[in-house]
Amino acid sequence: MTVKTRIIKIQSKKENDVIDLTEKISQAILDSEILDGIVTIFVKGSTGSITTIEYEPGLIKDFPDMLSRIAPKNFKYGHEEMWHDGNGHSHVKASLIGPSLTIPFTEGHLLLGTWQQIVFLELDTRSRIRNLVLQIIGE
């Protein structure tokens, strides 16, 4: 078994930015020369998340809107009381979705559904440069 680790840098524009990572991750798998295995994508940071979604305009709007109903900005957060940085809701949202995702691949191709893409969600209150760690494991 082989393990290869790669870092992908991305720049988000603003809070609720949804960035399609599918092509970058597919290319990293091809570049790894590992044919069959799994890839884990991990966000370094506590205000960004990784998930899958049908990357289309309706869902790109609906998903952040749903998260805002679950963890609204105008709620009293202990994080705000401690740090006064305005992103308590960002931490809660990121914790709900999670910082990582594992996807199988075979013959160098991700085993995603037809309408399923891998996305990063920027949940912090400002644009950020993010480092995503990929671990590609297989043979």
Backbone hydrogen bonds, N-H to C=O, Kabsch-Sander energy under -0.5 kcal/mol:
donor,donor_aa,acceptor,acceptor_aa,energy
2,T,138,G,-3.2
4,K,136,I,-2.6
6,R,134,L,-2.4
8,I,132,L,-2.8
9,K,7,I,-0.5
10,I,130,R,-2.3
12,S,10,I,-0.5
12,S,128,R,-2.9
16,N,122,E,-3.0
17,D,14,K,-1.7
19,I,17,D,-0.5
19,I,120,F,-2.7
20,D,18,V,-0.5
21,L,19,I,-0.5
21,L,118,I,-3.1
22,T,118,I,-0.8
25,I,21,L,-2.4
26,S,22,T,-2.5
27,Q,23,E,-2.5
28,A,24,K,-1.9
29,I,25,I,-2.1
30,L,26,S,-2.2
31,D,27,Q,-2.8
32,S,28,A,-1.4
33,E,29,I,-0.8
33,E,30,L,-1.0
34,I,29,I,-0.7
35,L,33,E,-0.5
37,G,105,F,-2.4
38,I,137,I,-2.6
39,V,103,I,-2.4
40,T,135,Q,-2.4
41,I,101,L,-2.8
42,F,133,V,-2.5
43,V,99,P,-2.9
44,K,42,F,-0.5
44,K,131,N,-1.7
45,G,43,V,-0.8
49,S,121,L,-1.8
50,I,98,G,-1.6
51,T,119,V,-2.1
53,I,117,Q,-2.1
55,Y,53,I,-0.9
56,E,54,E,-1.9
60,I,56,E,-2.4
61,K,57,P,-1.2
62,D,58,G,-2.8
63,F,59,L,-2.7
65,D,61,K,-1.7
66,M,62,D,-2.6
67,L,63,F,-2.1
68,S,64,P,-2.0
69,R,65,D,-1.2
70,I,66,M,-1.5
71,A,67,L,-2.9
75,F,72,P,-0.8
77,Y,75,F,-0.7
81,E,77,Y,-1.6
82,M,78,G,-1.8
83,W,79,H,-2.9
84,H,79,H,-0.5
84,H,80,E,-2.0
91,H,87,N,-1.7
92,V,88,G,-1.8
93,K,89,H,-2.5
94,A,90,S,-2.4
95,S,91,H,-2.1
96,L,92,V,-1.8
97,I,93,K,-1.9
98,G,94,A,-2.9
101,L,41,I,-1.7
103,I,39,V,-2.6
105,F,37,G,-2.8
106,T,109,H,-2.2
108,G,35,L,-3.2
109,H,106,T,-2.2
111,L,104,P,-2.4
112,L,110,L,-1.1
116,Q,113,G,-1.7
117,Q,53,I,-2.6
117,Q,115,W,-0.6
119,V,51,T,-3.0
120,F,19,I,-2.4
121,L,49,S,-2.6
122,E,17,D,-2.7
122,E,120,F,-0.5
123,L,47,T,-1.8
123,L,121,L,-0.7
124,D,47,T,-0.5
130,R,10,I,-3.2
130,R,128,R,-0.6
132,L,8,I,-3.0
132,L,130,R,-0.6
133,V,42,F,-2.9
134,L,6,R,-3.3
134,L,132,L,-0.5
135,Q,40,T,-2.2
136,I,4,K,-3.2
136,I,134,L,-0.5
137,I,38,I,-3.0
137,I,135,Q,-0.6
138,G,2,T,-2.4
139,E,36,D,-2.4
